[in-house]
Every structure is written in structure tokens, then in C-alpha cells.
Amino acid sequence: MANTAKFSRQEVLQKATWLFWQRGFHATSTRDLQQATNLRPGSIYAAFGSKSGLFKEVLHFYAQNRNNLLRQCMAQGKTTLDGLRAYFRHILLGHDADAPNELCLLAKAISELAESEEELLGETRALLAAHGAKFRQYVEDAMASGELGEDTDSDLLAQQLQVQMIGLRTFLRATSDRAAVEQMIGKLFDSATTRTES
């Protein structure tokens, strides 16, 4: 009979995500992971192959959660821009405001991984690019519905949204000024609409 895992994989990924997000990939030891997940080294290696294997799965777990949240916000918004605005508010002013690091986990990973760690670095860049592509698709949806002008550069605006997300997270962590961030989120999307109407 094959051995079956005696732990919740999702629970392990949730705990490992928080630890990697807080400490980073390199500063997180196998012992740290054992303590955080309550797993023995053999269980970690049997389930994930290595610390790198666990980190890779954590990156995908994190990215999937972000994609699910974005999809939920878009489904609840009356318009495409309303959905994007709600996503920004949720990430910046919702539960993620108490995240262990001001950078999203993908951005944090890219900032610390060396070029020699090409598999993990490539995986992280691909996940971040895929999230940017979702922004671009929603920008194009907003263009199609008339919320944004037909001359909008969808690639550029999607990139700007990612940059703004990272910048606003850093600003919030540095100042704790939630009111200012709320105002900046509003202006970010109001200005896009104003450019279309002008």
C-alpha cells in the first residue's frame, strides 16, 4: 500500500508562504520550515523534493490565490475599472495590509534570487508576467466597453498598475497612512477615466 500524506498540503503551503514572505527564500532554513509547518525533514523532502521545490510550489500557491482574488473582485465590480479598484483596495487596505513584507511575494523573490538560480527566478518572473497579462486583459475589456479610450496603451497601463501596486504597498508600510492610500487608489482609476473622457 502506498504511503499517504498525513498532513494538509494546503495548510503547509499557507504556513510556508507566510514564512518565506516574511524571511525570504535564502534566510528561511529547513529547520524554520519544520517548526512553522510541524513537519519532519523527511516529510518535507518526500512531499516537495527540496526547499526549492517547496518554494516553487509556494510561489504557484500564492499566485493562484492572487488570481482567485482578482477574479472575485472583477465578478463583483459593476464595471471593469470598479473591479480593478476593488482589487487594489483589498490588497492594500484589506487583510494584505498586515502582510509580513511590503512587497508581494513574487516581487520579493525576484529581488533576492540570483541570476544563477535561473529555474526559480524564471518561474517567478513568469508568474509575475502572467499576473500582468491579466491586468492587460482587463484593461482591454475596459477599452472594449468604452471605460477607457481606444488609444489606451494596454501594455503600458497594465505595467503601470503593477508598479503602482508595489509602490503603494511600500508607501503604506512606511507611513501607515491608509487615508492617503485610499485617496491615491481613487485618483489612479479616476484619472484613467478622465483621460478617456477628455
TIMITI-639636 format. One record per residue (C-alpha): residue number from 1; x, y, z. Coordinates in Angstrom, 2 decimals. Each point is the difference from the previous one (the first is absolute). Layout:
REM TIMITI-639636
+-----+---------+---------+---------+
!  nr !       x !       y !       z !
+-----+---------+---------+---------+
! NUM !       X !       Y !       Z !
...
+-----+---------+---------+---------+
END
This chain:
REM TIMITI-639636
+-----+---------+---------+---------+
!  nr !       x !       y !       z !
+-----+---------+---------+---------+
!   1 !    0.00 !    0.00 !    0.00 !
!   2 !    1.36 !    3.40 !   -0.93 !
!   3 !    0.75 !    2.46 !    2.77 !
!   4 !   -2.49 !    2.84 !    0.24 !
!   5 !    0.80 !    3.46 !    1.31 !
!   6 !   -1.15 !    0.49 !    3.59 !
!   7 !   -0.22 !    3.78 !   -0.30 !
!   8 !   -1.98 !    2.64 !   -1.83 !
!   9 !    2.05 !    1.11 !   -2.99 !
!  10 !   -1.91 !    3.28 !   -0.20 !
!  11 !    0.63 !    0.74 !    3.68 !
!  12 !    3.71 !   -0.69 !   -0.47 !
!  13 !    0.09 !    2.28 !   -3.03 !
!  14 !   -1.81 !    2.78 !    1.90 !
!  15 !    2.48 !   -0.16 !    2.88 !
!  16 !    3.02 !   -0.28 !   -2.29 !
!  17 !   -1.27 !    2.92 !   -2.09 !
!  18 !   -0.15 !    2.26 !    3.05 !
!  19 !    3.49 !   -1.08 !    1.12 !
!  20 !    1.63 !    0.49 !   -3.41 !
!  21 !   -1.81 !    3.32 !   -0.39 !
!  22 !    1.26 !    1.16 !    3.38 !
!  23 !    3.60 !   -1.22 !   -0.17 !
!  24 !    0.73 !   -0.57 !   -3.65 !
!  25 !    1.13 !   -3.18 !   -1.73 !
!  26 !    3.65 !    0.05 !    1.05 !
!  27 !   -0.56 !    1.00 !    3.63 !
!  28 !   -2.58 !   -2.73 !    0.54 !
!  29 !    1.66 !   -3.20 !    1.17 !
!  30 !   -1.33 !   -3.53 !   -0.16 !
!  31 !   -0.24 !    0.11 !    3.79 !
!  32 !   -2.13 !    3.16 !   -0.25 !
!  33 !   -2.31 !   -1.81 !   -2.40 !
!  34 !   -0.22 !   -3.02 !    2.30 !
!  35 !   -1.02 !    2.19 !    2.92 !
!  36 !   -2.48 !    2.06 !   -2.02 !
!  37 !   -1.69 !   -2.97 !   -1.69 !
!  38 !    0.49 !   -2.59 !    2.77 !
!  39 !    1.49 !   -2.39 !   -2.53 !
!  40 !    3.12 !   -2.11 !    0.27 !
!  41 !    2.78 !    0.46 !   -2.57 !
!  42 !   -0.87 !   -3.33 !   -1.59 !
!  43 !   -3.60 !    1.07 !   -0.51 !
!  44 !    1.03 !    3.28 !   -1.63 !
!  45 !    2.38 !   -1.74 !   -2.39 !
!  46 !   -2.43 !   -2.82 !   -0.74 !
!  47 !   -2.80 !    2.45 !   -0.83 !
!  48 !    1.92 !    2.80 !   -1.71 !
!  49 !    3.44 !   -1.39 !   -0.91 !
!  50 !    2.01 !    2.83 !    1.55 !
!  51 !   -0.27 !    3.48 !    1.48 !
!  52 !    0.11 !    1.34 !   -3.56 !
!  53 !   -2.79 !   -2.36 !   -0.99 !
!  54 !   -2.13 !    1.21 !    2.90 !
!  55 !    0.75 !    3.64 !   -0.87 !
!  56 !   -0.97 !   -0.59 !   -3.62 !
!  57 !   -3.33 !   -1.47 !    1.08 !
!  58 !   -0.48 !    2.89 !    2.45 !
!  59 !    0.48 !    2.50 !   -2.84 !
!  60 !   -2.70 !   -1.73 !   -2.05 !
!  61 !   -2.28 !   -0.24 !    3.05 !
!  62 !    0.44 !    3.73 !    0.66 !
!  63 !   -0.54 !    0.94 !   -3.66 !
!  64 !   -3.14 !   -2.15 !   -0.22 !
!  65 !   -1.44 !    1.64 !    3.12 !
!  66 !    0.68 !    3.42 !   -1.53 !
!  67 !   -1.66 !   -1.04 !   -3.25 !
!  68 !   -3.04 !   -1.33 !    1.87 !
!  69 !   -0.31 !    3.25 !    1.94 !
!  70 !    0.31 !    2.08 !   -3.17 !
!  71 !   -2.68 !   -2.10 !   -1.69 !
!  72 !   -2.34 !    0.42 !    3.00 !
!  73 !    0.49 !    3.77 !    0.04 !
!  74 !   -0.63 !    0.23 !   -3.74 !
!  75 !   -3.18 !   -2.10 !    0.31 !
!  76 !   -1.35 !    2.27 !    2.74 !
!  77 !    0.85 !    3.31 !   -1.68 !
!  78 !   -2.70 !    1.83 !   -1.94 !
!  79 !    2.61 !    0.93 !   -2.60 !
!  80 !    3.47 !   -1.25 !   -0.88 !
!  81 !    1.67 !    3.01 !    1.63 !
!  82 !   -2.16 !   -0.47 !    3.10 !
!  83 !    1.28 !   -3.56 !    0.24 !
!  84 !    3.63 !    1.06 !   -0.34 !
!  85 !   -0.53 !    2.76 !    2.58 !
!  86 !   -1.50 !   -2.55 !    2.41 !
!  87 !    2.98 !   -2.30 !   -0.52 !
!  88 !    2.44 !    2.80 !    0.83 !
!  89 !   -1.99 !    0.88 !    3.12 !
!  90 !   -0.12 !   -3.61 !    1.12 !
!  91 !    3.74 !   -0.54 !   -0.44 !
!  92 !    1.07 !    3.34 !    1.43 !
!  93 !   -2.60 !    0.69 !    2.67 !
!  94 !   -1.45 !   -3.44 !    0.72 !
!  95 !    1.63 !   -2.99 !    1.67 !
!  96 !    3.18 !    0.38 !   -2.08 !
!  97 !    0.72 !    3.28 !    1.80 !
!  98 !    1.24 !   -2.21 !    2.86 !
!  99 !    2.22 !   -2.07 !   -2.30 !
! 100 !    3.51 !   -0.75 !    1.32 !
! 101 !    1.69 !    1.96 !   -2.79 !
! 102 !   -0.91 !    3.11 !   -1.98 !
! 103 !    0.82 !   -1.74 !   -3.28 !
! 104 !   -2.18 !   -2.67 !   -1.49 !
! 105 !    1.65 !   -3.40 !    0.35 !
! 106 !    0.80 !   -0.17 !   -3.73 !
! 107 !    1.68 !    3.42 !   -0.01 !
! 108 !    1.88 !   -0.88 !    3.18 !
! 109 !    1.23 !   -3.25 !   -1.54 !
! 110 !    1.22 !    1.76 !   -3.14 !
! 111 !    1.86 !    2.56 !    2.12 !
! 112 !    1.95 !   -2.66 !    1.90 !
! 113 !    0.54 !   -2.88 !   -2.43 !
! 114 !    3.31 !   -0.01 !   -1.87 !
! 115 !    0.25 !   -0.42 !   -3.76 !
! 116 !    1.72 !   -3.34 !    0.69 !
! 117 !   -3.24 !   -1.25 !    1.55 !
! 118 !   -1.48 !    0.08 !   -3.46 !
! 119 !   -2.76 !   -2.58 !    0.49 !
! 120 !   -1.57 !    1.72 !    2.99 !
! 121 !    0.64 !    3.46 !   -1.43 !
! 122 !   -1.50 !   -0.94 !   -3.35 !
! 123 !   -3.04 !   -1.54 !    1.69 !
! 124 !   -0.54 !    3.12 !    2.11 !
! 125 !    0.34 !    2.36 !   -2.96 !
! 126 !   -2.46 !   -2.10 !   -1.99 !
! 127 !   -2.58 !    0.11 !    2.81 !
! 128 !    0.38 !    3.78 !    0.39 !
! 129 !   -0.29 !    0.46 !   -3.77 !
! 130 !   -3.13 !   -2.17 !   -0.04 !
! 131 !   -1.59 !    2.21 !    2.65 !
! 132 !    0.91 !    3.04 !   -2.08 !
! 133 !   -1.63 !   -1.65 !   -2.99 !
! 134 !   -3.24 !   -0.28 !    1.97 !
! 135 !    0.17 !    3.74 !    0.69 !
! 136 !    0.53 !    0.58 !   -3.72 !
! 137 !   -3.03 !   -2.14 !   -0.87 !
! 138 !   -2.19 !    1.97 !    2.38 !
! 139 !    1.33 !    3.29 !   -1.39 !
! 140 !   -0.94 !   -1.24 !   -3.47 !
! 141 !   -3.44 !   -0.95 !    1.33 !
! 142 !   -0.37 !    3.56 !    1.32 !
! 143 !    1.00 !    1.34 !   -3.40 !
! 144 !   -2.56 !   -2.23 !   -1.72 !
! 145 !   -2.77 !    1.18 !    2.33 !
! 146 !    0.89 !    3.67 !   -0.49 !
! 147 !    1.32 !    0.54 !    3.54 !
! 148 !    3.41 !    0.72 !   -1.49 !
! 149 !    0.81 !    1.58 !   -3.33 !
! 150 !    0.87 !   -2.10 !   -3.02 !
! 151 !    3.41 !    1.67 !   -0.12 !
! 152 !    0.92 !   -1.27 !    3.47 !
! 153 !    3.32 !   -1.88 !    0.02 !
! 154 !   -1.18 !   -3.16 !    1.76 !
! 155 !    3.52 !   -1.37 !    0.55 !
! 156 !    1.23 !    3.24 !    1.54 !
! 157 !   -3.05 !    0.47 !    2.22 !
! 158 !    0.21 !   -3.61 !    1.25 !
! 159 !    3.67 !    0.56 !    0.86 !
! 160 !   -0.87 !    3.27 !    1.75 !
! 161 !   -2.60 !   -1.80 !    2.10 !
! 162 !    2.60 !   -2.53 !    1.17 !
! 163 !    2.48 !    2.77 !    0.81 !
! 164 !   -2.67 !    1.97 !    1.87 !
! 165 !   -0.95 !   -3.05 !    2.03 !
! 166 !    3.60 !   -0.53 !    1.12 !
! 167 !    0.55 !    3.70 !    0.66 !
! 168 !   -3.19 !    0.47 !    2.00 !
! 169 !    0.76 !   -3.05 !    2.14 !
! 170 !    3.41 !    1.42 !    0.83 !
! 171 !   -1.47 !    3.44 !    0.75 !
! 172 !   -2.64 !   -1.51 !    2.28 !
! 173 !    2.58 !   -2.03 !    1.92 !
! 174 !    2.20 !    3.08 !    0.40 !
! 175 !   -2.74 !    2.44 !    1.07 !
! 176 !   -3.03 !   -2.05 !    1.15 !
! 177 !   -2.05 !    2.74 !   -1.68 !
! 178 !   -3.02 !   -2.01 !   -1.13 !
! 179 !   -2.02 !    3.12 !   -0.83 !
! 180 !    2.67 !    1.20 !   -2.44 !
! 181 !    0.19 !   -3.42 !   -1.65 !
! 182 !   -3.79 !   -0.12 !   -0.33 !
! 183 !    0.11 !    3.41 !   -1.68 !
! 184 !    2.83 !   -1.01 !   -2.33 !
! 185 !   -1.85 !   -3.16 !   -1.06 !
! 186 !   -3.01 !    2.13 !   -0.88 !
! 187 !    2.09 !    2.47 !   -1.99 !
! 188 !    1.81 !   -2.81 !   -1.78 !
! 189 !   -3.21 !   -1.28 !   -1.59 !
! 190 !   -1.81 !    3.34 !   -0.17 !
! 191 !    2.87 !    1.42 !   -2.04 !
! 192 !   -0.26 !   -2.87 !   -2.47 !
! 193 !   -3.69 !    0.78 !   -0.50 !
! 194 !    0.67 !    3.73 !   -0.26 !
! 195 !    2.57 !   -0.53 !   -2.73 !
! 196 !   -2.57 !   -2.00 !   -1.94 !
! 197 !   -2.69 !    2.67 !    0.32 !
! 198 !    2.26 !    2.93 !   -0.90 !
+-----+---------+---------+---------+
END
